[in-house]
Amino acid sequence: MSETYQSKRERWQRLLETLPVGLREQVSLRNVEAVAALPPQAQERLGEAIQAGLKRLPRAVEQLRVNPNTSVADLLIPPVQPEPESPSPAADFPQHIQNELADLIQLCFPDMPRMSAEALANADVMDVARTVAQAHHQLFKSNHLRTDFVVMVLYGLMRQSLESLEEVIEQTPALLQAFNQSSLPWKPNDWRKQNA
């Protein structure tokens, strides 16, 4: 039986209470499991790094998981990103996918100039969005889209994805603020409550 969102949230809250006082107010629920799994020495080092201005908690937690003795200075310095050796993966996607993403970016961020939206649509950070957009196009071209078991399973997958995204949004104040400032509607999914 899968864990409901409410029970998961309660478990995360209990874990949060086990953290050192200095970390409790700094760690979001989505990161609490990873932080709680760190040894006490690494948790203390993480607290020091946060007080020193750490902004990227997941990367620092991973670094401390690998080496609990990582210095605060090393936690504050982001790792150097290797230069890509091959052309951008965006080149592998059809132009209509790039255009669709640029349109969506401008819908979400109406003040963004078109040239900036197109550049963002082609950026590596949007690889997953391009892949999903291409999968959606393939989905609606399928000859099996009118088959009941195919549609039911696809619909279930989409709802699960939406539920997971909503959890991330609900746990991230900056994302909630972005939705409130966007023309993209924020309407949480009630499906998970029906099946809880």
Secondary structure, DSSP 4 states (H G I P E B T S, - for coil): -PPPHHHHHHHHHHHHHHS-HHHHTT--GGGHHHHHTS-HHHHHHHHHHHHTT---HHHHHHHHHH-TT--HHHHHSPPPPPPPSS--GGGGS-HHHHHHHHHHHHHHSTTS-HHHHHHHHTSGGGHHHHHHHHHHHHHHH-TTTT-HHHHHHHHHHHHHHHHHHHHHHHT-HHHHHHHHHSSS------HHHH--
